[in-house]
Amino acid sequence: MRKYSHEEIQESKPSVGNVSEMDRSPFFALLDNVRSMHNVGAIFRTSDAVLLKKLYLCGITAAPPRKEISKTALGADELVPFEYFDDAVEAVKALKAEGVRVVAVELAKGAAVYSDFKWDGPVCYVFGHEVEGISDEVMEEVDDAVYVPMLGRANSLNVATCFGVVMLDALRKIS
């Protein structure tokens, strides 16, 4: 078996203009105080891979343009629609006013396993701070919660890794 060359991969990719015109997936994501700009960049890269409708950056979460974000985003920070909110609760309330179901990805009482979660219509997944998780104020506003089960000693994945797991599941559910 032979790997594709970098040139072959690039030739098969849509142009920046085409990506901007493509229909985006019916789900959003909100980052509540994600502190690492490298995690933010990786999240932008995954957001591009799933054609995320929009990424909401809140609180201390850094927004482009930042070289630390660009380093891991590899150009996705210029393609993925995003909006910054000082206050994540304001962002959640704005999404809910638009009819978007808001789902925390968090270890919470009553949370469902992410892969079992069923949704129809627009949904926004919320991801939190790498150590503290999603703020209590945001948790009071969400509609549902899901979690990624962990079999070993660790109780969670890196936020960017968790984002990839949940977003690829969401993409699978609409395909």
Residue pairs with C-beta under 8 A, 6 or more apart in sequence:
14 22
16 78
16 79
19 48
19 51
19 79
20 79
22 51
23 51
24 51
24 52
24 53
24 54
24 81
25 50
25 51
25 52
25 53
25 170
25 171
25 174
26 53
26 121
26 122
26 123
26 174
27 52
27 53
27 122
27 123
27 124
27 125
27 167
27 170
27 174
28 52
28 53
28 54
28 55
28 56
28 95
28 100
28 122
28 123
28 124
28 125
29 43
29 47
29 52
29 55
29 56
29 124
29 125
29 126
29 127
29 163
29 167
30 55
30 56
30 58
30 88
30 91
30 92
30 95
30 102
30 124
30 125
30 126
30 127
31 40
31 43
31 55
31 56
31 57
31 58
31 61
31 127
31 128
31 159
32 58
32 59
32 61
32 88
32 126
32 127
32 128
32 129
32 134
32 135
32 138
33 58
33 59
33 60
33 61
33 88
33 128
33 129
33 132
33 135
34 40
34 43
34 57
34 60
34 61
34 127
34 128
34 129
34 130
34 159
35 60
35 61
35 129
35 130
36 130
36 159
37 62
37 66
37 68
37 69
38 68
38 69
38 71
38 72
38 160
39 72
39 130
39 158
39 159
39 160
40 57
40 61
40 62
40 69
40 73
41 68
41 69
41 70
41 71
41 72
41 73
41 74
41 76
41 77
42 72
42 73
42 160
42 163
42 164
43 55
43 127
43 159
43 160
43 163
44 55
44 64
44 69
44 72
44 73
44 76
44 77
44 80
44 82
45 72
45 73
45 74
45 76
46 160
46 163
46 164
46 167
46 168
47 55
47 76
47 80
47 167
48 76
48 79
48 80
49 167
50 167
50 168
50 170
50 171
52 80
52 167
53 81
53 122
54 80
54 81
54 82
54 83
55 80
55 81
55 82
55 83
56 82
56 83
56 84
56 85
56 88
56 91
56 95
56 124
57 63
57 82
57 83
57 84
57 85
58 84
58 85
58 86
58 87
58 88
58 91
59 86
59 87
59 88
59 135
61 84
62 68
62 69
63 69
63 82
63 84
64 70
64 73
64 77
64 78
64 82
65 77
69 77
70 77
83 91
85 91
85 94
88 126
88 135
88 137
88 138
89 137
89 138
89 141
92 102
92 124
92 126
92 138
92 141
92 142
93 141
95 102
95 124
96 102
96 141
96 143
98 122
99 121
99 122
100 121
100 122
100 123
100 124
101 119
101 121
101 122
101 123
101 124
101 143
101 144
102 123
102 124
102 126
102 141
102 142
102 143
102 144
103 117
103 119
103 123
103 124
103 125
103 126
103 142
103 143
103 144
103 145
103 146
104 111
104 125
104 126
104 128
104 134
104 138
104 139
104 142
104 144
104 145
104 146
105 114
105 125
105 126
105 127
105 128
105 134
105 145
105 146
105 147
105 148
105 162
105 163
105 166
106 126
106 128
106 133
106 134
106 139
106 145
106 147
107 133
107 147
107 155
107 156
108 139
108 145
108 147
110 145
111 144
111 145
111 146
111 147
112 144
112 145
112 146
112 147
113 146
113 147
113 148
113 149
114 146
114 147
114 148
114 165
114 166
114 169
115 169
117 144
117 146
119 173
123 170
125 146
125 166
125 167
125 170
126 134
126 138
126 142
127 134
127 159
127 162
127 163
128 134
128 135
128 138
128 159
129 135
130 158
130 159
134 142
139 145
146 166
148 156
148 157
148 162
148 165
148 166
150 156
150 157
156 162
157 165
